Amino acid sequence: LELCFAIALPALGSAILFNIGSSSGGTDIIAMILKKYSSFDIGKALLISDAVDNGIRIFIFDIEPDVFPAGLSIRSFMIDTFIESFNLSKYFNVVCDNPEPICDYIVHTLGRSASVCLAKGAYSGNDKYIILTALNRMQAVHLRNFIRENDKEAFILISNTSEIIGKGFHSV
């Protein structure tokens, strides 16, 4: 249990720093450089930089590896998990007959935008509209409640996503 706290708390602190583009120094800096110039997530980049660092230390100082590999793997996984959780957003696909009230709520109340596509129901053959939008968690709750109260016939698909790139979310 002590080992879990010894790994989890620093991992949370590192995740917070990485999420705002900072680091605590040491192998974190190497990991950030590796992430910048590769396709690795920060946790995987940190695992690589820590593994190389510890491998060099074991070789030079002839230290027996103990919990290093397990601890490094757990820390890497936890950092990626924490960062993904911080950045979690909701992606909505709303299928409805009348998109105007929902789009008006999204734009004027939630301060977001949406795209509307004309579609045809496969079963009914009737014209439908699909509203596409991405929201933070709180906005998602508000939109879901609004639709539940105002359009009981709407069909809503809500997906978790942690990488939304564009205005109001992450820059390219």
Beta strands, then each sheet from edge to edge (+ up, - down):
strand 1: 89-96
strand 2: 115-120
strand 3: 127-135
strand 4: 155-161
sheet 1: 2+ 3- 1+ 4-
end
